[in-house]
Amino acid sequence: FRSVGKHLLQTEPASPQALREVHTYLAEGGALCRAGRRPKGAPPSPHAALLHPVQMNHPSDPWLQEEWGEVLAADGRPQDSVIHYKAAAILFAGGSVGVEAALPPVPTLDGTGHLGLQQRLEAVQRCYASALRLQRPSSPSLCGILQAQHATLVYLVTRAAEHGNPPPSLTAAHQQCLRDLADVPGCRPA
């Protein structure tokens, strides 16, 4: 990581420049620096130490929420990571250029544009898949994750329908989520 970026992250984590530095770091493979599980009480990995102050100061950034979920999952904290994956999915679904211009756009991680509807759907699905992989099939929180996924997909379908027909990939994801909900005993859409 560039020393200028590291200094900026440590001294001004709330700045827009720090957010851009972290996005650049992640886009250039910073996630490869994510450490595996550490013993309780061990100091944070260098990756976590760089990321956390900026993530705390930019809670509405979906990329940071998703990466912090990954950090917590790698650290053996599945329930905490699920919270961040769900937050990231909701933030990724928050709006789409060309579909719902009134909602804030989500920039691409490399800063070259904004996510379109298909990219948002992929990010939402990726986040929920990460949350679901941490759950045992009999886990009580499995239903809650699926319900949150369903609510997010309904939101995206509704927004897309306001501007024409939802793309087939979005409709398919919604239908698959309904099937997944039906497979969990006693679990219904929220």
Backbone torsions as a table, in degrees:
resi	resn	phi	psi	omega
1	PHE	NA	138.7	-178.3
2	ARG	-62.8	139.4	-178.4
3	SER	-64.3	-33.4	178.1
4	VAL	-62.9	-45.5	179.5
5	GLY	-63.7	-42.9	-179.6
6	LYS	-61.9	-44.0	178.6
7	HIS	-61.2	-44.7	-179.7
8	LEU	-61.4	-43.4	-179.2
9	LEU	-64.1	-35.0	-178.5
10	GLN	-79.6	-28.9	-175.8
11	THR	-100.5	-28.4	-177.1
12	GLU	-138.5	60.1	-175.0
13	PRO	-64.1	-19.1	-179.4
14	ALA	-86.9	-5.8	-175.2
15	SER	-75.8	151.5	174.3
16	PRO	-61.1	-31.1	178.8
17	GLN	-66.0	-39.4	178.0
18	ALA	-63.4	-41.3	178.0
19	LEU	-61.6	-44.1	177.9
20	ARG	-62.3	-39.9	178.8
21	GLU	-62.1	-42.8	-180.0
22	VAL	-67.7	-41.3	176.9
23	HIS	-59.5	-43.9	178.2
24	THR	-62.1	-45.2	178.5
25	TYR	-57.5	-47.1	-179.7
26	LEU	-68.4	-41.3	-180.0
27	ALA	-64.3	-30.8	-179.3
28	GLU	-89.7	11.3	175.3
29	GLY	103.0	15.5	179.4
30	GLY	-58.5	-28.5	179.4
31	ALA	-64.1	-20.7	176.4
32	LEU	-65.9	-17.7	179.5
33	CYS	-84.1	-3.0	-179.1
34	ARG	-60.0	128.8	-179.2
35	ALA	-84.7	158.3	174.4
36	GLY	-77.6	-171.3	-177.6
37	ARG	-59.0	134.9	179.2
38	ARG	-113.8	153.7	177.2
39	PRO	-63.8	152.6	177.2
40	LYS	-57.5	137.9	178.6
41	GLY	84.1	-5.1	178.5
42	ALA	-71.7	150.8	178.1
43	PRO	-65.7	157.3	179.8
44	PRO	-64.6	152.7	176.4
45	SER	-64.8	158.4	176.3
46	PRO	-57.4	-36.2	177.9
47	HIS	-61.4	-48.8	179.9
48	ALA	-64.5	-39.8	-179.6
49	ALA	-63.4	-36.0	177.2
50	LEU	-72.5	-42.8	-172.2
51	LEU	-75.8	-42.3	-168.4
52	HIS	-59.4	-46.2	-179.6
53	PRO	-60.3	-37.3	180.0
54	VAL	-73.3	-40.9	178.2
55	GLN	-60.3	-40.6	179.5
56	MET	-66.4	-32.2	-178.6
57	ASN	-89.2	-8.8	179.6
58	HIS	-132.6	62.5	-174.4
59	PRO	-66.1	-15.8	-179.6
60	SER	-94.5	10.0	177.6
61	ASP	-90.6	114.3	-175.9
62	PRO	-66.2	-33.2	-180.0
63	TRP	-63.4	-41.2	180.0
64	LEU	-71.2	-37.0	177.1
65	GLN	-63.6	-43.4	179.9
66	GLU	-64.2	-46.2	-179.1
67	GLU	-65.4	-36.5	178.4
68	TRP	-67.2	-34.1	172.6
69	GLY	-59.9	-41.5	178.0
70	GLU	-64.2	-42.8	179.4
71	VAL	-60.8	-46.3	-179.3
72	LEU	-66.7	-37.4	177.4
73	ALA	-64.0	-43.4	179.0
74	ALA	-65.3	-25.9	-179.6
75	ASP	-87.0	3.6	178.6
76	GLY	80.0	28.0	-179.8
77	ARG	-119.9	69.6	-172.8
78	PRO	-62.3	-40.2	-177.9
79	GLN	-67.3	-39.1	176.8
80	ASP	-66.2	-39.3	-178.8
81	SER	-66.5	-35.9	179.4
82	VAL	-59.3	-39.7	178.7
83	ILE	-58.0	-43.7	-178.0
84	HIS	-73.7	-35.8	175.9
85	TYR	-63.4	-43.3	179.2
86	LYS	-64.8	-41.9	177.6
87	ALA	-61.4	-43.4	179.8
88	ALA	-62.0	-43.4	-179.8
89	ALA	-60.7	-44.4	-179.8
90	ILE	-64.6	-40.6	179.2
91	LEU	-67.9	-40.0	176.7
92	PHE	-62.2	-34.2	-178.2
93	ALA	-81.0	-5.3	-172.1
94	GLY	-57.6	-13.3	179.2
95	GLY	165.2	167.0	-177.6
96	SER	-148.3	131.5	176.7
97	VAL	-59.4	129.0	179.8
98	GLY	88.7	-18.1	178.8
99	VAL	-109.2	-45.5	-179.5
100	GLU	-143.1	81.2	-174.3
101	ALA	-65.3	-20.2	-178.7
102	ALA	-73.0	-18.7	179.3
103	LEU	-92.1	151.6	-177.6
104	PRO	-65.6	135.3	178.1
105	PRO	-73.3	156.3	175.6
106	VAL	-105.5	120.3	179.3
107	PRO	-69.9	152.1	171.8
108	THR	-65.5	157.6	-177.4
109	LEU	-62.5	-34.5	-179.7
110	ASP	-83.6	-0.3	175.4
111	GLY	75.7	14.4	-176.4
112	THR	-92.4	-1.8	-179.3
113	GLY	177.7	-154.2	178.9
114	HIS	-128.0	154.4	179.3
115	LEU	-71.4	134.3	171.9
116	GLY	-87.7	179.6	-176.7
117	LEU	-58.5	-46.1	-179.2
118	GLN	-62.3	-41.9	178.7
119	GLN	-66.0	-37.2	177.0
120	ARG	-64.3	-44.5	178.7
121	LEU	-59.4	-44.7	179.0
122	GLU	-61.6	-41.2	179.3
123	ALA	-66.6	-43.0	177.9
124	VAL	-60.0	-47.9	-178.8
125	GLN	-64.3	-39.3	178.4
126	ARG	-61.9	-43.8	-179.2
127	CYS	-65.4	-45.9	179.3
128	TYR	-67.6	-36.0	176.5
129	ALA	-61.9	-40.2	177.6
130	SER	-64.0	-41.5	178.7
131	ALA	-65.9	-41.7	-177.4
132	LEU	-69.6	-32.9	-178.6
133	ARG	-66.5	-18.4	179.8
134	LEU	-87.4	-4.2	-175.6
135	GLN	-102.5	141.6	170.6
136	ARG	-75.3	150.9	-179.4
137	PRO	-55.3	-29.0	-178.5
138	SER	-95.9	5.3	-176.7
139	SER	-64.7	133.8	177.3
140	PRO	-62.9	-26.8	-178.7
141	SER	-78.7	-10.5	177.7
142	LEU	-58.4	-44.7	179.4
143	CYS	-62.3	-43.2	-179.5
144	GLY	-62.1	-39.5	178.6
145	ILE	-66.3	-44.1	179.0
146	LEU	-64.3	-38.3	177.3
147	GLN	-64.5	-40.8	177.5
148	ALA	-65.1	-40.6	177.6
149	GLN	-62.0	-43.9	179.5
150	HIS	-61.0	-46.6	-179.2
151	ALA	-61.1	-40.2	179.1
152	THR	-65.9	-42.0	179.3
153	LEU	-67.8	-38.6	176.4
154	VAL	-60.3	-42.0	177.9
155	TYR	-58.9	-47.9	-179.7
156	LEU	-64.5	-41.8	178.6
157	VAL	-61.7	-44.0	179.9
158	THR	-61.8	-46.9	179.8
159	ARG	-62.7	-42.6	-179.9
160	ALA	-66.8	-37.2	-179.7
161	ALA	-66.8	-29.0	177.7
162	GLU	-65.6	-19.3	-176.9
163	HIS	-120.3	25.6	-178.8
164	GLY	123.8	-160.2	-179.8
165	ASN	-82.0	137.7	174.1
166	PRO	-63.0	143.5	178.5
167	PRO	-63.2	150.9	-179.3
168	PRO	-55.5	-34.5	-179.6
169	SER	-64.2	-35.7	178.9
170	LEU	-71.0	-44.4	177.7
171	THR	-61.4	-42.4	179.6
172	ALA	-63.5	-41.7	178.7
173	ALA	-63.1	-41.1	178.5
174	HIS	-63.7	-44.9	179.8
175	GLN	-64.2	-39.3	177.7
176	GLN	-64.5	-39.9	178.0
177	CYS	-62.1	-41.0	177.4
178	LEU	-62.1	-40.7	177.2
179	ARG	-64.4	-41.9	179.3
180	ASP	-63.1	-41.0	176.4
181	LEU	-60.8	-42.2	-179.0
182	ALA	-65.7	-25.1	-179.4
183	ASP	-77.5	-13.4	-179.6
184	VAL	-99.3	116.3	-177.5
185	PRO	-55.5	129.6	176.8
186	GLY	77.3	3.7	-176.9
187	CYS	-98.2	127.0	179.7
188	ARG	-128.7	158.2	175.8
189	PRO	-57.6	143.1	-178.8
190	ALA	-76.7	NA	NA
